[in-house]
């Protein structure tokens, strides 16, 4: 057994990205870059802001960026803390010859300004 086996690491969940990547592959014959999820999440956030009355060309509402409930994006749960740092709901995987999820990503954040444990 190699030294890397049984190593744990935190990562974003893959399920939603895999679905989007497959749709892109089927429709356009293209392979999605893993960075595509960041663009997709930015569009989701802008769409949510638009639905709440934000107009393109005006300053983006900071209160939306720092919403304590966060947003569920392609790579799972995320939010921006009041100090400007991002927080993500990550899952923990273990390398056992293949990647195995040992602790699933959270589906929601705790109370306002309460980090996920």
C-alpha positions in Angstrom: 0.0 0.0 0.0 1.5 3.4 -1.0 2.0 6.1 1.6 -0.8 8.2 -0.1 -3.4 5.6 0.6 -5.8 6.4 3.5 -5.0 10.1 3.1 -7.9 12.5 3.8 -8.6 15.7 2.0 -11.4 18.3 1.7 -12.9 19.0 -1.7 -16.0 20.2 -3.4 -18.7 17.6 -4.2 -18.6 16.5 -7.8 -22.2 15.4 -8.5 -23.7 18.7 -9.9 -20.5 19.5 -11.9 -20.6 16.1 -13.4 -24.2 16.7 -14.6 -23.4 20.1 -16.1 -20.2 18.7 -17.8 -22.2 15.9 -19.3 -24.9 18.2 -20.7 -22.1 20.4 -22.2 -20.5 17.3 -23.7 -23.8 16.1 -25.2 -24.9 19.4 -26.6 -21.7 20.9 -27.9 -19.2 18.0 -27.8 -16.9 19.9 -25.4 -15.3 19.0 -22.2 -15.9 21.5 -19.4 -13.0 22.9 -17.5 -13.3 22.4 -13.7 -13.2 26.2 -13.5 -16.5 26.4 -15.4 -18.3 25.9 -12.1 -17.0 29.3 -10.9 -18.6 31.1 -13.9 -21.8 29.1 -13.5 -22.0 30.1 -9.8 -21.4 33.7 -10.6 -24.3 33.7 -13.1 -26.5 32.0 -10.5 -25.7 34.7 -7.9 -26.3 37.5 -10.5 -29.6 35.9 -11.4 -30.7 35.8 -7.8 -29.7 39.5 -7.4 -31.7 40.4 -10.5 -34.7 38.6 -9.1 -34.4 40.7 -5.9 -34.4 44.0 -7.8 -30.7 44.6 -8.6 -30.1 46.3 -11.9 -27.1 45.7 -14.1 -24.9 48.8 -14.1 -25.6 49.6 -10.5 -23.3 48.5 -7.6 -23.9 44.9 -6.7 -25.7 44.5 -3.4 -23.1 43.6 -0.8 -25.8 42.2 1.5 -26.4 39.4 -1.1 -22.8 38.5 -1.1 -22.7 38.2 2.7 -26.1 36.5 3.2 -25.5 34.2 6.2 -27.5 31.4 4.5 -25.1 31.4 1.6 -25.9 29.8 -1.8 -25.9 26.4 -3.3 -23.8 26.4 -6.4 -22.4 23.9 -8.8 -19.6 23.1 -6.3 -21.9 23.0 -3.3 -22.6 25.5 -0.5 -20.8 28.8 -0.4 -21.0 32.2 1.2 -18.9 35.3 1.8 -18.2 36.2 5.4 -18.5 39.8 6.7 -14.7 40.0 6.7 -14.7 39.2 3.0 -13.4 35.7 3.2 -15.2 32.9 1.4 -16.6 29.8 3.2 -17.5 26.6 1.4 -19.3 23.5 2.5 -16.7 20.9 1.6 -16.8 17.1 1.8 -14.0 14.9 3.1 -12.7 12.1 1.0 -10.2 9.4 1.7 -7.9 7.7 -0.8 -8.4 4.0 -0.6 -7.1 3.0 -4.0 -10.0 5.2 -5.2 -11.6 8.3 -3.7 -14.2 7.5 -1.1 -16.4 10.2 0.6 -16.1 9.8 4.4 -18.0 12.9 5.4 -20.5 14.5 3.0 -20.7 18.2 2.4 -23.2 20.1 4.5 -26.5 21.1 2.9 -26.8 24.3 5.0 -24.7 26.7 7.0 -25.3 27.2 10.7 -26.6 30.5 12.2 -25.2 33.8 11.0 -21.4 34.1 11.2 -21.2 30.6 12.7 -18.6 28.5 10.8 -19.3 24.9 9.8 -17.6 22.4 12.1 
